[in-house]
């Protein structure tokens, strides 16, 4: 299934039915009085979070959703029938905002969470309600209220505990294959990953966490280079970021420290809150270096970045160091409260672009 993480839709709630002016007419009852009923309520539109859906592809083509109008009131004290509500099922993690005002309407963070996105119109009042001792034959009634109409923007932010951050070809997809059952595409060229991948990492029989792999970020993404910032939203809900650095890049003139600083700069341009999340440094592809070169490069990277947080040296393709990383992440997540906490200076590199 094609992964779609954003869409724009129109929702039109139903109009309320009109009230009616009617009078009771029966044999031998010449002055029966008013008996006009109220109009029915227009149908509302709700968004429902569904954990069985993982993409917004249904709303890529079905962009207009209309609820039915309420029925008009009738005589003999008969009220009009209310219209059925419409439920739009969306992936857990969908954020719904008003496309015109930018106001957030709902954040569907839990399975079966229900949010009203367009309210149906209230039905009109029949003349039955206008009778009084001084107004025995009221002819007044009201029209039904119109339903809400909105243009809505849907954005899917995947729910994951840990996010992988790094340049293209840093080994993010290889790492998620090594520590989980997810099987994202892996190849020896950049931008292999074109959409986010989720994997469940099982630290032991009773404890696990979810890890997210997004397409690689490159310098200039804010100006549209590479895949841009369009996938960084999927790291917004994570509680920990793992910043992968390629220790053995293919290009001879590549500088891992320069690339790491570029990632940090792009992260800050996108969102200050995301920049402040806890980040750990993960030096990947250690299997391609001998022991002395690996140790010298690790020391150089940490010193030049002035990194104060945890550092892990791994080889995703061979699995070396991956279990230690998984256990450390699990212990860190277990120590956190249920809500994500902002990262402090000890959790991220003290670097500026």
C-alpha positions as CSV (number, residue, x, y, z in Angstrom):
1,X,0.0,0.0,0.0
2,X,1.3,3.4,-0.9
3,X,2.2,5.5,2.2
4,X,0.3,8.8,2.3
5,X,0.9,11.0,5.3
6,X,-0.9,14.2,4.4
7,X,-4.1,15.2,2.7
8,X,-6.7,18.0,2.4
9,X,-10.4,17.3,2.6
10,X,-13.7,19.1,2.6
11,X,-16.4,18.3,5.2
12,X,-20.0,19.5,5.0
13,X,-22.3,18.7,7.9
14,X,-26.0,18.4,7.2
15,X,-28.5,21.2,7.5
16,X,-31.2,21.0,10.2
17,X,-34.7,20.4,9.0
18,X,-37.2,23.2,9.0
19,X,-40.0,23.5,11.5
20,X,-43.5,23.6,10.2
21,X,-46.7,25.6,10.8
22,X,-49.6,23.2,11.0
23,X,-53.0,23.0,12.7
24,X,-55.0,20.0,13.9
25,X,-57.9,19.3,11.6
26,X,-60.3,16.5,12.7
27,X,-64.0,16.0,12.4
28,X,-65.9,17.6,15.3
29,X,-62.7,19.5,16.4
30,X,-62.9,22.8,14.5
31,X,-60.3,24.6,16.6
32,X,-57.7,21.9,17.2
33,X,-54.8,24.3,17.7
34,X,-51.2,24.2,16.4
35,X,-49.5,20.8,15.9
36,X,-46.5,21.6,13.8
37,X,-43.4,19.6,14.8
38,X,-39.7,20.5,14.8
39,X,-37.2,19.7,12.1
40,X,-34.6,17.0,12.5
41,X,-31.0,17.6,13.3
42,X,-28.5,17.6,10.5
43,X,-25.9,14.9,10.3
44,X,-22.5,15.7,12.0
45,X,-19.1,14.4,10.9
46,X,-16.7,12.7,13.3
47,X,-13.1,11.5,12.9
48,X,-12.3,8.2,14.6
49,X,-8.8,6.9,15.3
50,X,-8.3,3.4,14.1
51,X,-5.1,1.4,14.8
52,X,-5.8,-0.9,11.9
53,X,-5.2,1.9,9.4
54,X,-1.7,3.2,8.8
55,X,-2.0,5.7,5.9
56,X,-4.2,8.5,4.7
57,X,-4.5,7.1,1.2
58,X,-8.3,6.9,1.5
59,X,-8.5,10.6,1.7
60,X,-6.1,11.2,-1.2
61,X,-9.0,10.6,-3.7
62,X,-12.2,10.9,-1.5
63,X,-11.8,14.6,-0.7
64,X,-15.4,15.7,-0.2
65,X,-17.6,14.3,2.6
66,X,-21.2,15.4,3.1
67,X,-23.7,14.4,5.8
68,X,-27.4,14.4,5.0
69,X,-29.8,17.1,6.0
70,X,-32.4,16.6,8.8
71,X,-36.0,16.0,7.7
72,X,-38.6,18.7,7.8
73,X,-41.2,18.7,10.6
74,X,-44.8,17.5,10.0
75,X,-48.2,18.1,11.4
76,X,-49.8,16.0,14.1
77,X,-47.0,16.8,16.4
78,X,-44.6,14.8,14.2
79,X,-40.9,15.8,14.4
80,X,-38.6,15.4,11.5
81,X,-36.1,12.5,11.6
82,X,-32.5,13.4,12.4
83,X,-29.8,12.5,9.8
84,X,-27.2,9.9,10.5
85,X,-23.7,11.0,11.5
86,X,-20.7,10.2,9.3
87,X,-17.6,8.6,10.8
88,X,-14.3,9.0,9.0
89,X,-11.8,6.5,10.2
90,X,-8.2,7.7,10.2
91,X,-4.8,6.3,11.4
92,X,-3.8,6.8,15.0
93,X,-1.5,9.8,15.1
94,X,-3.5,12.0,12.7
95,X,-3.5,15.7,13.4
96,X,-6.5,17.6,12.0
97,X,-6.3,21.4,11.5
98,X,-8.4,24.0,9.8
99,X,-6.8,24.7,6.5
100,X,-7.8,28.4,6.5
101,X,-7.2,29.5,10.1
102,X,-4.5,26.9,11.1
103,X,-6.4,26.0,14.2
104,X,-5.9,22.5,15.5
105,X,-9.2,20.7,15.5
106,X,-8.1,17.3,16.9
107,X,-5.1,15.1,17.6
108,X,-6.0,11.5,17.3
109,X,-3.4,9.9,19.6
110,X,-5.4,6.9,20.9
111,X,-7.2,4.0,19.3
112,X,-11.0,4.7,19.0
113,X,-10.6,8.3,20.0
114,X,-13.5,10.3,18.6
115,X,-13.5,13.9,17.5
116,X,-16.2,16.1,16.1
117,X,-14.9,17.9,13.0
118,X,-18.2,19.3,11.6
119,X,-21.3,19.9,13.6
120,X,-24.7,19.3,12.0
121,X,-27.3,22.1,12.0
122,X,-30.0,22.3,14.7
123,X,-33.5,21.6,13.5
124,X,-36.0,24.4,13.2
125,X,-39.0,24.9,15.7
126,X,-42.6,24.2,14.7
127,X,-45.5,26.4,15.6
128,X,-46.4,24.0,18.4
129,X,-43.9,25.8,20.6
130,X,-45.3,29.3,19.9
131,X,-48.8,28.8,21.3
132,X,-49.8,30.7,24.3
133,X,-52.9,32.0,26.0
134,X,-52.8,35.2,23.9
135,X,-51.6,33.5,20.7
136,X,-53.9,30.5,20.1
137,X,-53.2,30.2,16.4
138,X,-49.5,30.9,15.9
139,X,-48.2,30.7,12.4
140,X,-44.5,31.2,13.3
141,X,-41.9,28.6,12.8
142,X,-38.1,28.7,12.3
143,X,-35.8,27.3,9.6
144,X,-33.1,24.8,10.4
145,X,-29.6,26.0,11.0
146,X,-27.0,25.2,8.4
147,X,-24.3,22.7,9.1
148,X,-20.6,23.5,9.5
149,X,-18.5,23.4,6.4
150,X,-14.7,23.3,6.6
151,X,-11.6,22.7,4.6
152,X,-9.4,20.4,6.8
153,X,-5.7,19.5,6.6
154,X,-4.8,16.0,7.7
155,X,-1.2,15.2,8.8
156,X,-0.1,11.8,10.0
157,X,2.6,11.8,12.7
158,X,3.6,8.2,13.4
159,X,3.6,7.0,17.0
160,X,7.1,5.8,18.0
161,X,9.2,5.9,21.1
162,X,12.5,6.3,19.3
163,X,13.4,8.1,16.0
164,X,16.4,7.6,13.8
165,X,18.0,10.7,12.4
166,X,20.9,11.0,10.0
167,X,22.2,11.6,6.5
168,X,21.1,9.4,3.6
169,X,23.0,6.1,3.6
170,X,24.0,6.4,7.2
171,X,22.6,3.0,7.9
172,X,19.2,3.8,9.5
173,X,17.3,1.2,7.5
174,X,19.9,-1.4,8.2
175,X,19.8,-0.7,11.9
176,X,16.0,-1.0,12.1
177,X,16.3,-4.3,10.2
178,X,18.9,-5.5,12.7
179,X,16.9,-4.7,15.9
180,X,13.3,-5.3,14.8
181,X,11.3,-7.5,12.4
182,X,10.7,-4.5,10.0
183,X,12.2,-5.0,6.5
184,X,12.7,-1.6,4.9
185,X,14.5,-1.4,1.6
186,X,18.3,-1.4,1.9
187,X,20.8,-0.5,-0.9
188,X,24.2,1.0,-1.4
189,X,22.9,4.4,-2.7
190,X,21.3,7.4,-0.9
191,X,17.6,8.0,-0.5
192,X,16.7,4.3,-0.5
193,X,14.0,5.1,2.1
194,X,11.2,7.1,0.6
195,X,8.6,6.8,3.4
196,X,8.8,6.2,7.2
197,X,9.1,2.7,8.5
198,X,8.2,1.5,12.0
199,X,9.6,-1.5,13.8
200,X,8.9,-3.0,17.2
201,X,12.1,-3.7,19.1
202,X,11.9,-6.3,21.8
203,X,14.4,-5.8,24.5
204,X,13.3,-9.0,26.3
205,X,10.2,-11.2,26.7
206,X,8.2,-8.5,28.5
207,X,9.5,-5.1,27.3
208,X,9.6,-3.5,23.9
209,X,9.5,-0.1,22.2
210,X,8.7,1.2,18.7
211,X,11.4,2.7,16.5
212,X,10.8,5.0,13.5
213,X,13.1,5.3,10.4
214,X,12.5,8.3,8.2
215,X,14.1,9.3,4.9
216,X,17.6,10.9,5.3
217,X,18.0,14.6,5.8
218,X,20.6,16.6,4.0
219,X,21.9,20.1,4.2
220,X,19.6,22.6,2.5
221,X,16.5,20.6,3.3
222,X,14.8,23.8,4.5
223,X,15.2,25.2,0.9
224,X,13.8,22.0,-0.6
225,X,17.0,19.9,-1.1
226,X,16.6,16.2,-1.0
227,X,13.2,15.1,0.4
228,X,13.0,18.3,2.5
229,X,11.3,18.5,5.9
230,X,8.2,16.7,4.9
231,X,8.9,13.6,7.0
232,X,10.4,15.3,10.1
233,X,6.8,15.5,11.5
234,X,7.0,11.8,12.2
235,X,9.7,12.4,14.9
236,X,7.6,14.9,16.8
237,X,6.0,12.3,19.1
238,X,9.2,10.4,19.8
239,X,10.9,10.5,23.2
240,X,14.4,9.9,22.1
241,X,16.4,10.5,18.9
242,X,19.3,8.4,17.7
243,X,21.6,10.4,15.5
244,X,23.4,8.0,13.2
245,X,26.7,9.0,11.7
246,X,28.5,7.0,9.0
247,X,32.1,6.3,10.1
248,X,33.2,5.1,6.7
249,X,31.5,7.2,4.0
250,X,32.0,6.3,0.4
251,X,33.1,9.8,-0.6
252,X,36.7,10.5,0.2
253,X,36.1,14.2,1.0
254,X,33.1,13.5,3.3
255,X,33.3,14.9,6.9
256,X,31.1,13.2,9.4
257,X,31.3,16.1,11.8
258,X,30.3,18.6,9.2
259,X,27.4,16.4,8.2
260,X,26.3,16.0,11.9
261,X,26.3,19.8,12.3
262,X,24.2,20.2,9.1
263,X,21.6,17.8,10.5
264,X,21.5,19.7,13.8
265,X,21.0,23.0,11.9
266,X,18.2,21.6,9.7
267,X,16.5,20.1,12.8
268,X,16.5,23.5,14.5
269,X,15.2,25.3,11.4
270,X,12.3,22.9,11.3
271,X,11.2,22.9,15.0
272,X,12.9,24.1,18.2
273,X,10.9,21.6,20.2
274,X,12.2,18.7,18.0
275,X,15.7,20.1,18.3
276,X,15.5,20.0,22.1
277,X,14.5,16.4,22.3
278,X,17.1,14.1,23.8
279,X,19.6,12.8,21.2
280,X,22.2,10.1,21.4
281,X,25.1,9.7,19.1
282,X,25.4,6.4,17.2
283,X,28.5,5.8,15.1
284,X,27.7,3.2,12.5
285,X,29.6,1.0,10.1
286,X,32.4,0.3,12.7
287,X,33.0,-3.1,11.0
288,X,34.7,-1.2,8.0
289,X,37.5,0.2,10.2
290,X,40.3,-1.4,12.1
291,X,40.4,-1.0,15.9
292,X,43.0,1.9,16.0
293,X,41.2,3.9,13.2
294,X,37.8,3.3,14.8
295,X,39.0,4.5,18.2
296,X,40.8,7.6,16.8
297,X,37.7,8.6,14.7
298,X,35.4,8.1,17.6
299,X,37.5,10.4,19.8
300,X,37.8,13.0,17.1
301,X,34.0,13.1,16.4
302,X,33.1,13.4,20.1
303,X,35.7,16.1,20.7
304,X,34.8,18.2,17.6
305,X,31.1,18.0,18.3
306,X,31.7,18.6,22.0
307,X,29.3,15.8,22.7
308,X,28.3,15.4,26.3
309,X,25.7,12.6,26.0
310,X,25.8,8.9,25.4
311,X,27.9,7.6,22.5
312,X,27.5,4.1,20.9
313,X,29.8,2.5,18.3
314,X,27.9,-0.1,16.3
315,X,27.8,-2.1,13.1
316,X,24.2,-2.4,12.0
317,X,25.0,-4.9,9.3
318,X,26.9,-7.3,11.6
319,X,24.9,-6.6,14.8
320,X,27.9,-5.6,16.8
321,X,26.9,-3.2,19.6
322,X,23.2,-3.2,18.6
323,X,22.1,-5.2,21.7
324,X,23.9,-2.8,24.0
325,X,22.2,0.1,22.3
326,X,18.8,-1.6,22.6
327,X,19.2,-2.3,26.3
328,X,20.3,1.2,27.0
329,X,17.4,2.7,25.1
330,X,14.9,0.4,26.9
331,X,16.4,1.4,30.3
332,X,16.1,5.1,29.4
333,X,12.5,4.8,28.3
334,X,11.6,2.8,31.4
335,X,13.0,5.6,33.6
336,X,10.9,8.3,31.8
337,X,7.4,9.2,33.0
338,X,4.5,8.4,30.7
339,X,4.6,11.8,29.0
340,X,7.5,12.8,26.9
341,X,10.0,15.1,28.6
342,X,12.0,17.8,26.8
343,X,15.7,17.0,26.5
344,X,18.3,18.8,28.5
345,X,21.8,20.0,27.5
346,X,23.3,16.7,28.6
347,X,21.3,14.8,26.0
348,X,22.3,16.6,22.9
349,X,25.4,17.9,21.2
350,X,26.4,21.4,22.2
351,X,26.9,22.4,18.6
352,X,25.6,25.2,16.4
353,X,25.5,25.3,12.6
